[in-house]
Amino acid sequence: MYQMLCVLVATIAYGTATGHCQKSQAGMTTVTFQSSTYSDMRRLLAREAEAGAVTVTASLGFPEQTRDRYPAVIVVHAIGGYRDTNEGYVAAELRKAGFATLTYDSFAARGTTGAALQGSPGYLTVGVADAYAALQLLSGEKRIDADRIAIIGFSYGAEVAHLAAFETLRSALNPGPGRFVAHVAFYPGGTFGAIAEPGAYTSAPVLMLLGGKDDNLPVTKIESYLAYARAAGAPAPIETMIYPGAYHAWTVPDAGPARFYPNFVSTKECPLILLGPKRVALLIDGEAKPFDPAAFGACVAAAPGYSMGFDAAVRAQSITEAVRFLQRSLRPQDASQAR
């Protein structure tokens, strides 16, 4: 069954995080970590040998307030790759709130772009792999509290942040006890869910920030998924927050006023792909049905395009909500413990 999924998700990268670092501008430190590439999802889940390796360069930053150890957030970029105006901006806001941050570009590390990879096999799974390799990097950093590391992402990166909460992927990529303590997904793509069964999620809380006008991921699609999980007796640990007037990419200044992009790949009319430890399914009419790659490909081809639009007010509000969620979930040290 996983071989069918590999039509859509075929390669995955992972590896141990290792130690090259150097100082960069504005108090940031450049670090690198290693990822290995599997030929397909089946090989990953079977724990088979890696097929290749890649070095990912990242930027590690700390708040101005000095502490012995910091809670940390890994920030995963959208399909356009890392942008200072989006991921960099949000990372700076997180540091102001007391979190260390790690940012990087999974596509640049592989000598390509999101536009070139979008819709191709494996473009999401390399993001999940890099996220877990980044988690290992931060877990070994003496200034980071390894028990308080979260992940947030935007669009593509939001889908990565959600996938990183699936126990099936966590246990394949990070067999030890390490896991993310919280997951935040800004306007995710809505391609994947987990087959509803006990232990499907790592148990860490997930916050999904959704736009009421996001025609790439209709809110009803997430609501249907959550209803399916509840009905199956395995509720997903997902909290949603909806911004009624927001379009996809509301945090990205480069998106400009809202407009429709007809050539973008979208799964908005497709059922969710449900991942489980032993099978893959499609969520159809509230039930997990056999995975059909031809049918899934047809629904992608039948409904291309989606809208994007920047909204400064929603960006500010959603970042505030994300910070509050992280503060609750990671429980940072209070000011009296700072030096």
C-alpha positions in Angstrom: 0.0 0.0 0.0 2.8 2.4 0.8 4.2 1.9 -2.7 1.1 3.6 -4.1 1.7 6.5 -1.8 5.2 6.8 -3.2 3.6 8.1 -6.4 3.0 11.3 -4.5 5.5 11.1 -1.7 8.6 9.2 -2.7 11.7 10.6 -1.0 12.6 11.5 2.5 15.7 12.9 4.2 16.9 12.5 7.7 20.1 12.2 9.7 21.9 13.2 12.8 22.5 16.8 13.5 26.2 17.7 13.7 28.2 20.5 14.7 29.6 23.1 12.3 28.8 26.6 13.5 30.1 30.2 13.0 29.0 33.7 14.0 26.9 35.6 11.4 25.4 39.0 11.3 23.0 40.6 13.9 23.8 38.2 16.7 22.8 35.1 14.8 24.9 32.0 14.5 25.2 29.9 11.4 25.0 26.1 12.1 24.7 23.1 9.9 23.1 19.7 10.2 23.1 16.5 8.1 20.1 14.9 6.5 20.0 11.5 4.6 17.7 10.7 1.7 15.5 7.6 1.5 14.3 6.5 -1.9 10.6 6.3 -0.9 8.2 6.4 2.1 8.1 2.6 2.3 11.8 2.4 2.9 11.7 5.1 5.6 8.8 3.3 7.5 10.7 0.0 7.1 13.8 1.6 8.6 15.8 0.7 5.6 19.2 2.2 4.7 19.5 5.8 3.6 20.2 6.5 -0.1 21.9 9.9 0.1 22.9 12.8 2.2 22.5 16.6 2.3 23.9 19.4 4.5 21.4 22.0 5.6 22.6 25.4 6.7 20.6 27.1 9.4 20.5 30.3 11.5 20.3 30.0 15.2 19.2 33.0 17.3 18.6 33.8 20.9 16.6 36.4 22.8 18.5 39.4 24.2 17.5 38.4 27.7 20.1 36.1 29.2 19.1 32.7 30.6 20.9 29.5 31.3 18.7 27.6 28.8 16.0 28.7 26.4 12.8 27.2 25.0 13.2 27.0 21.3 11.1 27.1 18.1 12.0 25.7 14.7 10.5 27.9 12.0 9.7 26.1 8.7 9.3 28.1 5.5 6.5 28.3 2.9 6.8 26.9 -0.7 8.7 30.0 -1.7 11.6 29.1 0.6 12.9 31.1 3.5 12.2 34.8 3.5 13.4 37.4 5.9 10.1 39.3 5.5 8.1 36.2 6.6 9.9 33.5 8.5 12.7 35.9 9.5 10.1 38.4 10.8 8.2 35.8 12.8 11.4 34.4 14.2 12.4 37.8 15.5 9.0 38.2 17.1 9.5 34.8 18.8 12.9 35.9 20.1 11.3 39.0 21.6 8.9 36.7 23.4 11.8 34.7 24.9 12.3 31.8 22.5 15.4 30.8 20.7 14.8 30.2 17.0 16.2 28.1 14.2 15.5 28.9 10.5 16.7 27.3 7.3 15.8 26.6 3.7 15.2 22.9 2.8 15.0 23.7 -0.9 18.1 25.8 -1.1 20.0 23.0 0.7 19.1 20.7 -2.2 19.9 23.2 -4.9 16.4 23.7 -6.0 13.2 25.7 -5.3 9.8 25.0 -4.0 8.3 25.9 -7.3 10.4 23.3 -9.0 9.5 20.6 -6.5 5.8 21.5 -5.9 3.6 18.5 -6.8 6.6 16.2 -7.2 7.2 13.1 -5.1 8.8 13.8 -1.8 8.6 17.6 -1.6 6.8 17.5 1.7 8.7 14.7 3.3 12.1 16.3 3.0 10.7 19.1 5.1 9.6 16.7 7.9 13.0 15.0 7.8 14.8 18.3 8.1 12.6 19.3 11.0 13.6 16.2 13.0 17.2 16.6 12.1 16.9 20.2 13.3 15.3 18.9 16.5 18.3 16.7 17.1 20.6 19.7 16.5 18.8 21.8 19.1 18.5 19.0 21.6 22.3 18.8 21.7 22.8 22.6 22.1 23.7 23.4 25.7 21.8 26.7 25.7 18.6 25.0 24.6 16.2 23.2 26.9 15.7 19.9 25.0 12.4 19.3 26.7 10.9 22.6 25.4 11.3 22.6 21.6 8.4 23.5 19.3 7.9 23.8 15.5 5.9 26.3 13.5 5.5 26.5 9.8 3.7 28.4 7.0 1.7 26.8 4.2 4.2 24.1 3.0 5.9 24.5 6.4 2.6 24.3 8.2 1.9 21.0 6.5 5.4 19.9 7.7 4.6 21.1 11.2 1.5 19.0 11.3 3.1 15.9 9.8 5.8 16.2 12.4 3.1 15.4 15.0 2.3 12.0 13.5 3.8 9.3 15.7 4.3 7.1 12.6 6.8 9.6 11.2 8.3 10.6 14.5 9.2 7.1 15.4 10.7 6.4 12.0 12.7 9.6 11.9 13.6 9.9 15.6 13.5 6.5 17.3 14.6 7.9 20.7 12.4 9.8 23.2 12.9 13.2 21.6 9.8 14.9 20.1 8.4 18.4 19.6 6.4 19.7 22.6 4.1 21.8 20.4 3.2 22.3 16.7 1.8 25.5 15.1 0.5 25.5 11.5 -0.1 28.8 9.8 -2.6 28.2 6.8 -1.4 24.6 6.1 -1.9 23.0 2.7 -4.3 20.3 4.0 -3.0 17.3 2.1 -2.3 14.9 4.9 -4.1 13.6 8.0 -3.5 10.6 10.3 -5.6 7.4 10.3 -7.7 7.8 13.4 -6.5 5.2 15.9 -4.9 5.4 19.4 -1.4 6.8 19.3 -1.7 8.3 15.9 -0.3 11.6 17.2 2.6 12.1 19.5 0.2 13.7 22.0 1.8 17.1 21.6 -0.8 19.9 21.0 -1.2 21.3 17.5 -2.6 24.8 16.8 -3.9 25.3 13.2 -4.4 29.0 12.2 -6.8 29.0 9.3 -8.1 31.7 6.9 -11.9 31.9 6.3 -11.2 32.9 2.7 -8.4 30.4 2.2 -9.5 28.6 -1.0 -6.4 26.4 -0.8 -7.6 24.8 2.4 -11.4 25.3 3.0 -12.1 25.3 6.8 -14.7 22.6 6.2 -12.0 20.2 5.1 -10.2 20.5 8.5 -13.5 20.4 10.4 -14.5 17.2 8.6 -11.1 15.6 9.5 -11.5 16.5 13.1 -15.1 15.1 13.1 -13.8 11.8 11.6 -11.2 11.4 14.3 -13.7 12.1 17.1 -16.2 9.7 15.6 -13.5 7.0 15.5 -12.7 7.5 19.1 -9.2 8.9 18.6 -9.6 12.7 18.6 -6.7 14.6 17.0 -5.0 17.0 19.5 -5.7 19.9 17.2 -7.0 23.4 18.2 -8.1 25.6 15.4 -8.3 29.4 15.2 -10.1 30.9 12.2 -9.6 34.4 10.8 -12.8 35.0 8.7 -11.4 37.6 6.3 -7.9 36.1 5.8 -6.6 34.6 2.6 -3.8 32.1 2.2 -0.3 33.6 3.0 -1.7 36.4 5.1 1.7 36.7 6.9 3.7 37.3 3.7 4.1 41.0 2.7 5.3 40.0 -0.7 1.9 38.4 -1.4 0.4 41.9 -1.7 -3.4 42.4 -2.1 -5.4 39.2 -2.5 -5.5 37.7 -5.9 -6.0 34.3 -7.5 -3.0 32.3 -8.9 -4.4 29.9 -11.5 -1.2 27.9 -12.0 -0.5 26.9 -8.4 -0.9 23.3 -7.4 -3.7 22.7 -4.9 -5.4 19.8 -3.2 -8.4 21.8 -2.1 -10.9 19.5 -3.9 -9.1 16.3 -2.9 -9.7 14.1 0.1 -7.1 14.0 2.8 -4.4 11.4 2.5 -4.5 9.5 5.8 -1.2 8.0 7.0 -1.0 5.0 9.4 1.7 2.6 10.5 0.5 -0.2 8.2 -1.7 1.5 5.5 -2.6 4.6 3.6 -6.1 5.7 3.0 -8.3 8.6 1.7 -10.8 10.4 3.9 -14.1 10.1 1.9 -17.5 10.9 3.4 -16.1 10.7 6.9 -14.5 7.3 6.4 -11.0 5.9 5.6 -11.3 4.4 2.1 -8.5 2.6 0.1 -5.9 4.9 -1.3 -6.3 5.5 -5.1 -3.4 7.5 -6.6 -5.1 7.9 -9.9 -8.2 9.4 -8.3 -6.1 11.7 -6.1 -4.1 12.9 -9.2 -7.3 13.6 -11.0 -8.7 15.8 -8.3 -5.4 17.8 -8.2 -5.5 18.3 -12.0 -9.2 19.2 -12.0 -8.9 22.2 -9.6 -5.7 24.1 -9.9 -4.9 27.5 -8.3 -5.7 29.3 -5.1 -5.7 32.9 -3.8 -3.1 34.6 -1.6 -3.2 38.0 0.1 -1.2 39.8 2.8 -3.1 41.2 5.9 -1.0 43.1 8.4 -3.6 43.1 11.1 -4.2 39.3 10.8 -0.5 38.7 10.8 -0.1 40.6 14.1 -3.1 38.9 15.7 -2.1 35.4 14.6 1.5 35.8 15.7 0.2 36.9 19.1 -2.0 33.9 19.3 0.8 31.6 18.3 3.1 33.1 21.0 0.4 32.6 23.6 -0.1 29.0 22.6 3.7 28.3 22.7 4.0 30.0 26.1 1.2 27.7 27.4 2.7 24.6 25.8 6.4 25.2 26.5 6.0 26.9 29.9 9.1 29.2 29.6 10.9 30.2 32.7 9.6 33.3 34.4 11.5 36.5 34.5 12.7 35.8 38.1 14.8 32.9 36.8 16.7 35.1 34.3 20.2 36.2 35.1 
